Amino acid sequence: MPLILSGRKTFIWPQPGQAVILNPDILPRVEEEDEEGVPHKVKPFEDCPGGLDLIADECHAFKSTKAKRTKGFKALARAVRKAGGRTWGLSGTPILNRPEELYALLSVFDLLKESFGDWPSFCRVWGSKPKHFGGQEWGDPSPAIGPILKRVMLRLRREEVLPDLPTKTRATFPVDIDSKTRSLCDAARAAIEAAGVSLSDMIEAGKVTGAAFEAIAKTRAALAMAKIPAMMEILDQYEADNSPVVVFSAHRGPIEALAHRAGWAQFTGTTPAADRTELVRRFQAGEFKGLGATIGAGGVGHTMTYAHNALFVDLDWTPAMNCQAEDRICRIGQERGCVIRVLVAPDTIDDDVALLLLAKQAIIDGSIEKATSKAAEAPVIDDNMYDG
């Protein structure tokens, strides 16, 4: 019998024959962890009954060891294991951005000793070295990573589970931007070059200092806005062909611009969850010509198979977020081949971001995908072509 909990003070242990369901954000808070990663206090979970199974869906939410949700779940998981229970993590994207996120997950589920052993060993297998301002520069993953992960992970590719899903084709679409935005892009590129670091390094530094990342973020937001005219022109073509389409963007500006387009619906992170669900339902019912959503708000948890075309105005920094957004149209119920088009302003920071995303994806493909139960299938088609 399932019991759904809501509210931070509602946590209880399940009774025999009962399943307790809750969002990890409402788990009781634990104190800061000591040097060995053990919370000073785990009192909320000391009365754990034996023999429980603890299952965490979308466990990549615990990618940061410093996050309160991760600390709370880690304490809960430790209590379950101590009482003789088992802990399981489910995720299609155990690495969203960087390998250290996987290290955090293995730590949460007490799988480090069985897999990589410790942090230095983890870094060696990943061919990494420290960066001058902190953090790691990840190299080429060792072929040993696949066998290591198979000790603690059962991974299935989508093609293995759903072999009848249609193909997915990707293509870039070059667009012109105004001179003011191009100047802003040139300035951002010059600043990165003057600093003597890569875009990836600049972003990592920005997350610490704030200034560098803020400058890049401002440029990317301006780029997204500058692509709106091209986006509207392309949507005219889709409508002329009577072809429904889903539009994604990492920024709110292009999506909010769709609010003024006849026959369209759109939502962002500020849209209540119930309203998002209703808009998607109506789109699936054929009530709209198209649907726009920010990648963060619409990229997971929705089925948009009424369309087999998706248009990305720009991309998220995280490869897995973009892939999940693509899969809103390429999932059970889709009967046509899916076409993913990405608007790119040539010779701008857009190109640099694309290369960075490819490098991140290469790390994922060279590691996590090697732990699949079968040999990797052929990659999806990447035309890397311009549509005329």
Secondary structure, DSSP 8 states (H G I E B T S, - for coil): -EEE--STT------TT-EEE--GGGS-----B-TTS-BS--GGGTT--SS-EEEEETGGGG--TTSHHHHHHHHHHHHHHHTT-EEEEE-S-S-SS-HHHHHHHHHHTT-TTTTT-SHHHHHHHTT-EE-TTSSEE-----TTHHHHHHTT--B--HHHH-TT---EEEEEEE----HHHHHHHHHHHHHHHHHTS-HHHHHHHHHHHSHHHHHHHHHHHHHHHHTHHHHHHHHHHHHHTT--EEEEESSHHHHHHGGGSTTEEEE-TTS-HHHHHHHHHHHHTT--SEEEEEHHHHSSS---TT-SEEEESS--SSHHHHHHHHTTTSSTT--S-EEEEEEE-TTSHHHHHHHHHHHHHHHHHTTGGGGBSS------EEEEEE--
